[in-house]
Amino acid sequence: MEQRTPTLRNVAWLWFGISVAVLVVGFRQAIFLVPTDVAQGNVGRIFYYHVPIAMLSLIFPYINFAASLFYLYWRRRDPLKALTADALALSTAEVTVVYSSICLLTGMLWGRATWGIWWTWDPRLTSMLLLWLLYVSYLMLRRFSSTGQTHTLAAVLSVFAAVDVPIVYMSIRWWRTQHPAPVFGGGPDSGVDPSMLPAFFWNLAGWALWGLCIVLFRFSLERRRQFAEQEAALKAIEASLEIPQ
Amino acid sequence: MTWKSFFDMSTMPHRHLLFTYVAVLVIQGGYFCWVAWNWFHIRDARRY
């Protein structure tokens, strides 16, 4: 039987501690140390949470996509490996929903204060909402489908959902409408004032570390649930084989 | 910016800045707590 070693647990606690420490530094940078934006005022500080989390909400779907492909490949060849891939796909899908929900919510709070509106059917906002809906659908399929093919259907849906990720990324490059232009990698006019960079990178690092931490925690939980399910199934089979005296 | 101005609720931009930071921490912390709650309520079959 596989045993979790104390070293692994200590690494997990250390990772958690480092994530929280980096997030505290990022918060301090964003709220207290970065100069106030001349054009937007203090509401511009939403940028330091919104942009890093929006960027990360486009990375976790790719881990989900890769894990789903591995699941589809292994599901007949090596079912035990397929279960591991499935647990990773589920954990990254949940974290994608968490990060994309925050991205949409913080964007709406910023939009209401800056544009005067909560929402507009801008290509970036619409494609991000679609991404959120796709991963919510993925989780609902897994939760409520009662067929024996749920994991396979979810993996196929995940492959289709991943198609939306490059569309979200490119939407502010293809269609210049309401959403601000790309901050990084958007051509010669893109970029931010150097005084904003420390707060941005501390928060990007903090939310990336935190995201990986909760993905691994959720993955461990799903593995624990899978083992408990297997144990219950084995016990049921053993009980059914017992001959009544 | 200071703690006092961070908790200033007098204008909409200030309120929305505070709501943003609080909402992010509540959602992330809430999800972490949900996973932790399940972790302690599912027996680890590999230990027995």
Interface residues (C-beta under 8 A of the other chain):
Chain A: M1 E2 Q3 R4 F27 I31 F32 T36 G41 N42 V43 R45 I46 Y49 H50 I53 E94 V98 S101 I102 L105 T106 L109 W110 R112 A113 W210 I214 F217 R218 S220 L221 R224 R225 F227 A228 Q230 E231
Chain B: M1 T2 S5 F6 M12 P13 H14 H16 L17 F19 T20 Y21 A23 V24 I27 Q28 Y31 F32 V35 A36 N38 W39 I42 R43 D44 A45 R46 R47
